[in-house]
Structure formats: structure tokens, C-alpha cells
Amino acid sequence: MILTDEQVNLTRGTVERFVEAAAVVQTAAGLSAGNIAIPWRPDIDTLTVHALTIHRAGKVIDVLTSGQKFTVIRRETNLEAATLDGQLTATLQIQGVEVGDVVSLAMSTVSRDPTLGAHVEQLLAQWNGIAIDRARMRLRWAKDVSLRVRPSADLPPIKAKSDRSGQSIELALDNVQPIVPPKGAPLRYAYGRFVEATDFKGWDELSALMAPLYAKASAIDSKGAVAAQIEAIRSKSSDPLTRAGEALALVQDKVRYVAIEIGAAGYVPAGADASWASRFGDCKAKTALLLAMLHRLDIAAVPVLVNTQRGDGMDSKIADDRAIRSCSGTRHDRRKGLLARWHTDR
């Protein structure tokens, strides 16, 4: 990669993200740079491809005006894991890419998630897996957005700037090398470089957003099929522990796992009655069903949000008191080789 430029603008409830990336094809194996695949969520995101070009010997070839077109496909890459997310992919195999070419792509997305409402969050500057000649990140947020921003320890300190309409931070680095995480260490050591931003003030505020969704989903028809199953459990035993075990076994054994995360279903659990009728549901849906049964059996229960992949360290991931530090940003100006030529051509 000779350039990656990411710019994000945050307003209440809306995330606008622009990305420009340029890669030089150095070997025959690098011709895969001509395989363009852009995923997005059509129910939440609006995707725009601004430019796709090849730079060769001082000439610019505009791929989009040459007659080549993107094909939109729905791949469902996690189908074998019983997960449907509805994500689409715009794909294009660029014709005529040669060794020595610079392939450049500029695109943007505008995202609005109805479940998050006015809240916004973003993860930027994830410059970890590949060498980059020039890496740049700019984040801007509106005046009425109370944002917490924190760079990882691998990045230099950043100072926020203010103007009439809001605040912004910017970071640019040259000659960025991949980060090799230590072997056998907890996963938090493999996060690498990042800048995280959120307007959530703490985990309690996030919980307050999610809790009503589960309260609504666990409401059931008092004369429906789920209510009948609850009464059957009640009649078997008066012991709360036995009843809880029966309810858990019913949810785990009688409702198979299928995650339909299209649209609001990514965050919003399906209703307990609906999950029982279909006999399938994801972790959210099965949680809501179990809550419905336990509450009807007079057993205290609350849902808990967990991260099953990232391991420890989640307590410090957002909304602590370590925000952007008040010191000068670092900007390296070492430009050489293809990077210098790229900026001159641009």
C-alpha cells in the first residue's frame, strides 16, 4: 500500500466515512489488487464509489468510465454458521492491470442505525496487517456530539482542534510497518493500532439502550404456546432451581440456533412467542425466550451483554477517562520512492 486515507464525519445518529486507498502492483502475485470487493449493509449504509483508477507511466486510466461495472452479490459468508446478515458486496475484476500499476479506489458510506438512535461510534486507523507508505486518518464530530476518543498505545498522541461547527483530530504517518502480535498472549495484545471513538458515556448507558429491547421481546401472550410450556414446567416442581433448569433445557434443546441479523435484527432480539413458533433464534432471541419463562416462573433474571471473542480487556475498551491528550500531533514527512511520485502525480 502506498496510501490509505480515512476521513470520518460524525453527527447525531449519522456516520459519514470516506476512504481512499492506493496500492502498487510489484509482482505477479500482486495483480490480485485488481480484484475489488466492497461490502456494505444496504439496510443501514448508503455506498458511493467515487473513483477507481489505474495510474501507469504518468497516465490515468478511469476504470468506471471505460465501461466496466460493479456486480452486486449477496454472499452470506457465515451461512455455514447459521448466520444471515444480509450484507451485500460490490465486486469488480479490473481489466488490464499490469505489474508496476498503481490501483486507486475512493469510496464513501453514510450509515444510520435506527437501534443506536442518535448515538455514534467508530474505529479508525487500524494500520496493522500490511506495510503502508502513507497512512492518514481524520475524524470530525459536530458540536452537539459529546465524543470520547482514544488512540492505542502504538500511536502518537493526538490533539483535538475546535472550530465553530465542532472538533476534529488528524493523524498522518509514513512508512507504517505491520504489527506482529506476541505468540500465546491474550487477544488484547493483538488489537494493534487503532483510534476508537464513541459518544457512549459508559457501559451503563449502553446497557440502558439495550435493556428495553429485551423487556419488550420477553413479553408473551398469556394464552399462547410459550405460556402453556411455562405452566407445564410449573406443574412439575416448586423448586426454583429445578424450574430454571427445565426452562433452560427447553430453550436450548427445542429452539435451534439461527441468526438473522438483517436490519434492526442485528441488535434487536426477536419476540419470545415468535421464536418459539419458528423453533429457531439467535443468542438474543433465545435469551429473550428464557427471560420470558423465568420471569413467569417468578425467578429473577437479567440479560447480560458479553463479547465471546475478544476476551479480557473489554472493560477498558470504551468510555473511560483517558480521552485525547492535549499535546501536539505527530506528522512524519519522510517521503520516498513511489509515495513521492504518487503525491506529485496527484
DRENLO-135760 format. One record per residue (C-alpha): residue in three letters; x, y, z. Coordinates in pm, whole numbers, padded with zeros to 5 digits, always signed. Each point is the difference from the previous one (the first is absolute). Example, Ala and Ser with C-alpha at 12.3 -4.5 7.8 and 13.67 -1.06 7.14 Angstrom:
ALA+01230-00450+00780SER+00137+00344-00066
//
This chain:
MET+00000+00000+00000ILE+00132+00345-00083LEU-00296+00194+00136THR-00296-00050+00230ASP-00207+00306+00089GLU-00302-00034+00229GLN-00225+00294+00087VAL-00303-00028+00226ASN-00263+00258+00085LEU-00232-00065+00295THR-00330+00174+00057ARG-00281-00117+00228GLY-00109-00340-00127THR+00205+00015-00322VAL+00348-00125-00089GLU+00149+00125-00328ARG+00319-00184-00097PHE+00224+00069-00299VAL+00292-00227-00090GLU+00261+00032-00271ALA+00258-00275-00047ALA+00277-00046-00254ALA+00215-00309-00050VAL+00291-00064-00236VAL+00018-00337-00176GLN+00361-00113+00052THR-00023-00367-00102ALA-00225-00236-00193ALA-00154-00110+00329GLY-00091+00364+00063LEU-00230+00003-00301SER-00272-00105+00243ALA-00023+00374+00078GLY-00227+00009-00304ASN-00259-00208+00186ILE-00220+00268+00161ALA-00256-00111+00261ILE-00189+00256+00212PRO-00240-00132+00266TRP-00281+00208+00148ARG-00331-00036+00184PRO-00278+00130-00227ASP-00250+00039+00283ILE+00233+00235+00191ASP+00263+00123-00247THR-00004+00201-00320LEU+00308-00082-00207THR+00155+00229-00263VAL+00303-00086-00212HIS+00158+00332-00098ALA+00297-00115-00205LEU+00181-00312-00115THR+00313+00069-00201ILE+00323-00153-00127HIS+00312+00219-00007ARG+00256-00118-00254ALA+00308+00186-00124GLY-00148+00342+00068LYS-00339-00087-00150VAL-00331-00045+00183ILE-00245-00268-00115ASP-00352+00058+00133VAL-00145-00346+00054LEU-00355+00118+00065THR-00030+00194-00325SER+00159-00275-00209GLY-00318-00208+00004GLN+00088-00231+00288LYS-00273-00030+00262PHE-00036-00134+00351THR-00203-00314+00063VAL-00197-00009+00325ILE-00019-00340+00170ARG-00129-00136+00329ARG+00245-00259+00126GLU-00105-00074+00362THR+00351-00102+00100ASN-00118-00133+00337LEU-00279-00215-00137GLU+00169-00320+00118ALA-00010+00151+00351ALA-00380+00048-00033THR+00038+00377-00024LEU-00168+00228-00254ASP+00109+00365+00006GLY-00135+00121-00337GLN+00331+00164-00086LEU+00058+00079-00366THR+00331+00015-00186ALA+00078+00217-00302THR+00264-00186-00199LEU+00197+00083-00313GLN+00294-00174-00169ILE+00201+00286-00151GLN+00108-00077-00354GLY+00356+00053-00116VAL+00183+00045+00333GLU+00377-00038-00046VAL+00304-00026+00224GLY+00112+00354+00080ASP-00353+00146-00001VAL-00141+00199+00289VAL-00363-00091+00067SER-00198+00267+00185LEU-00351-00023+00148ALA-00203+00276+00165MET-00334-00080+00165SER-00229+00116+00276THR-00282-00130+00216VAL-00271+00181+00192SER-00129-00212+00288ARG-00308+00045+00216ASP-00094-00273+00248PRO-00354+00046+00136THR+00072-00211+00308LEU+00287+00222+00110GLY-00213+00307-00060ALA+00204+00318+00046HIS+00307-00191+00123VAL+00311-00030-00216GLU+00324-00196+00026GLN+00292-00083-00225LEU+00328-00190-00012LEU+00274+00155-00216ALA+00373-00018-00078GLN+00016-00378+00003TRP+00335-00003-00178ASN+00126-00342+00100GLY+00012-00278-00258ILE+00195+00149-00289ALA+00279+00253-00065ILE-00133+00345-00095ASP+00211+00283-00142ARG-00243+00271+00106ALA-00284-00050+00250ARG-00237+00282+00089MET-00305+00022+00222ARG-00232+00294+00068LEU-00298-00007+00235ARG-00245+00287+00037TRP-00305+00024+00223ALA-00275+00256+00033LYS-00031+00242+00287ASP-00302-00178+00148VAL+00180-00339+00006SER+00177-00067+00330LEU+00269-00233-00126ARG+00264-00199+00187VAL+00303-00077-00214ARG+00302-00213+00086PRO+00300-00112-00208SER+00174-00327+00077ALA+00341+00000+00165ASP+00163-00078-00336LEU-00102+00341-00139PRO+00141+00342+00087PRO-00206+00241+00212ILE-00262+00203-00188LYS-00135+00344+00078ALA-00360+00093-00078LYS-00068+00324-00188SER-00318+00204+00035ASP-00187+00231-00233ARG-00349+00147-00018SER-00171-00320-00110GLY+00182-00261+00207GLN+00329-00173+00072SER+00244-00213-00197ILE+00315-00205+00031GLU+00248-00099-00268LEU+00290-00242-00016ALA+00240-00076-00284LEU+00289-00246+00005ASP+00257-00107-00257ASN+00160-00341-00044VAL-00251-00184+00219GLN+00109-00359+00058PRO-00222-00298+00092ILE-00036-00085+00368VAL+00087-00359+00091PRO-00187-00094+00320PRO+00180-00213+00261LYS-00071-00371-00024GLY-00213-00152+00271ALA-00094+00336+00152PRO-00362+00096+00084LEU-00195+00134-00297ARG+00014+00358+00127TYR+00368+00005-00098ALA-00098-00065-00363TYR-00227+00305-00039GLY+00284+00197-00156ARG-00039+00365-00097PHE-00339+00166+00019VAL-00183+00316+00093GLU-00332-00067+00169ALA-00278+00255+00035THR-00340-00019+00165ASP-00259+00233+00146PHE-00109-00261+00255LYS+00095+00131+00343GLY+00042-00347+00148TRP-00110-00360-00010ASP-00305+00092+00210GLU-00126+00232-00276LEU+00045-00275-00258SER-00188-00243+00225ALA-00280+00252+00045LEU-00038+00011-00379MET-00018-00377-00035ALA-00199-00103+00309PRO-00342+00122-00125LEU+00044-00208-00317TYR+00015-00318+00209ALA-00286+00110+00223LYS-00218+00040-00308ALA+00114-00324-00164SER-00063-00204+00315ALA-00365+00109+00024ILE-00227-00292-00097ASP-00363-00077-00067SER-00145-00126+00328LYS-00207-00253-00194GLY+00263-00094-00257ALA+00223-00303-00053VAL+00289+00135+00208ALA-00233+00061+00294ALA-00119-00359-00028GLN+00359-00129+00017ILE+00060+00214+00309GLU-00302-00145+00175ALA+00119-00350-00082ILE+00333+00075+00167ARG-00176+00156+00297SER-00209-00312+00053LYS+00306-00228+00007SER+00177+00158+00299SER-00016+00283+00248ASP+00379+00021+00030PRO+00136+00316-00173LEU+00326-00171-00095THR-00182-00291-00161ARG-00234+00237-00183ALA+00291+00208-00128GLY+00172-00316-00125GLU-00316-00113-00179ALA-00042+00339-00167LEU+00364+00009-00111ALA-00020-00353-00141LEU-00314+00089-00192VAL+00159+00307-00160GLN+00328-00175-00079ASP-00144-00330-00128LYS-00322+00108-00171VAL+00114+00321-00172ARG+00283-00040-00251TYR+00255+00273-00058VAL-00056+00223-00305ALA+00115+00362-00003ILE-00189+00232-00233GLU+00186+00326+00048ILE-00152+00193-00289GLY-00094+00358+00082ALA-00094+00070+00360ALA+00028-00372+00080GLY+00373+00052+00040TYR-00074+00153+00340VAL-00372-00058+00066PRO-00104-00345+00128ALA-00294-00181-00155GLY-00308-00036+00219ALA-00028-00305+00224ASP-00331-00117-00153ALA+00139+00034-00354SER+00320-00191+00087TRP-00196-00286+00151ALA-00238-00014-00298SER+00288-00017-00249ARG+00213-00221+00226PHE+00312+00198-00087GLY+00176+00309+00126ASP+00342+00148+00070CYS+00160+00073+00337LYS-00216+00312+00040ALA-00323-00179-00083LYS+00074-00299+00221THR+00092+00235+00283ALA-00332+00183-00034LEU-00189-00331-00001LEU+00183-00122+00310LEU-00068+00332+00175ALA-00369-00030-00077MET-00015-00346+00153LEU+00204+00082+00310HIS-00193+00317+00075ARG-00332-00186-00027LEU+00141-00258+00239ASP+00085+00278+00249ILE+00374-00050-00044ALA+00208+00318-00010ALA+00203+00025-00321VAL+00170+00270-00206PRO+00170-00021-00342VAL+00372+00070-00016LEU+00190+00134-00301VAL+00327-00187-00053ASN+00276-00016-00260THR+00081-00363-00068GLN+00299+00066-00225ARG+00212+00285+00136GLY+00069-00142+00343ASP+00116+00211+00292GLY+00063+00370-00024MET-00352+00088-00113ASP-00050+00207+00314SER+00245+00259-00135LYS-00115+00003-00363ILE-00230+00303+00013ALA-00104+00297+00206ASP+00275+00023+00258ASP+00160+00327+00107ARG+00301-00025-00231ALA-00110+00222-00286ILE+00208+00181-00261ARG+00309+00146+00161SER+00080+00370-00029CYS+00329-00015-00183SER+00122+00048-00352GLY-00086-00258-00262THR+00287-00177-00172ARG+00039+00020-00374HIS+00292-00166-00175ASP+00116+00145-00333ARG+00227-00277-00127ARG-00112-00044-00358LYS+00186-00219-00240GLY-00030-00209-00313LEU-00350-00073-00123LEU-00166+00202+00273ALA+00176+00320-00108ARG-00085-00070-00362TRP-00362-00074+00094HIS-00045+00332+00180THR+00168+00184-00289ASP-00231-00164-00254ARG-00305+00077+00212
//
